[in-house]
């Protein structure tokens, strides 16, 4: 049986709480919640069944409702350690516009994980920590389809 550290459990609990909050917000709004003063990623949350050994591409848009133009970095990570590629990894957001980007996930041929939560973050390198006007997060839940 695998054991987990307290920090790993806290991380998972935080992700679960964020997903619950997103689910609650999605029931009151469209799939994308656009904050009036901060960046937003669309879709904010999605789920997909995947097959080992395949690469999947997911398209997103980041919206800048601010009056200022600024550069942002786009990063993504898999809690299961699956290979992730983001393109572009940096872009400039003009005021009141959106930019498309893609996230590619490669599911390993042999994986001990039956699922992975991919966290996608867009942030301005010049922003202060957790500045909601210059950062946004989206989640991609991937579940390995059962073999037939």
RADA-V557045 format. One record per residue. PHI is phi as a letter, one per 30 degrees, with the letter a starting at -180 (NA if undefined). D_CENTER is the distance of its C-alpha to the mean C-alpha in whole Angstrom. Layout:
<<PHI,D_CENTER> <PHI,D_CENTER>>
This chain:
<<NA,29> <d,26> <c,26> <b,23> <d,24> <d,24> <d,21> <d,19> <d,20> <d,19> <d,15> <d,15> <d,17> <d,14> <d,11> <d,14> <d,15> <d,12> <d,11> <d,15> <d,15> <d,12> <d,14> <d,17> <d,16> <d,15> <d,19> <c,20> <b,19> <d,17> <d,14> <c,13> <c,14> <c,15> <d,16> <d,20> <b,19> <b,16> <d,13> <b,11> <c,8> <b,10> <d,9> <d,7> <a,7> <a,9> <b,11> <a,13> <d,16> <b,17> <c,20> <e,21> <i,21> <c,19> <c,17> <c,14> <c,13> <b,10> <c,11> <b,9> <b,11> <c,11> <c,14> <c,17> <d,19> <d,21> <d,24> <c,24> <d,22> <a,20> <d,18> <b,15> <c,13> <b,10> <b,8> <b,6> <b,8> <c,9> <d,11> <c,14> <i,14> <d,14> <d,14> <b,11> <b,12> <c,11> <b,13> <d,14> <d,13> <b,15> <a,17> <c,19> <c,18> <d,21> <d,22> <h,21> <b,20> <b,16> <b,15> <d,14> <b,12> <b,11> <b,9> <c,12> <b,12> <c,15> <d,16> <e,19> <d,23> <c,24> <b,21> <d,22> <c,19> <c,19> <a,15> <b,12> <c,8> <c,6> <c,4> <c,2> <b,6> <b,9> <a,12> <d,16> <d,17> <c,20> <d,19> <d,20> <e,18> <h,15> <d,17> <d,15> <d,17> <b,15> <a,12> <a,9> <b,5> <b,3> <b,4> <b,6> <c,9> <c,12> <b,15> <d,18> <d,21> <d,24> <d,27> <c,30>>
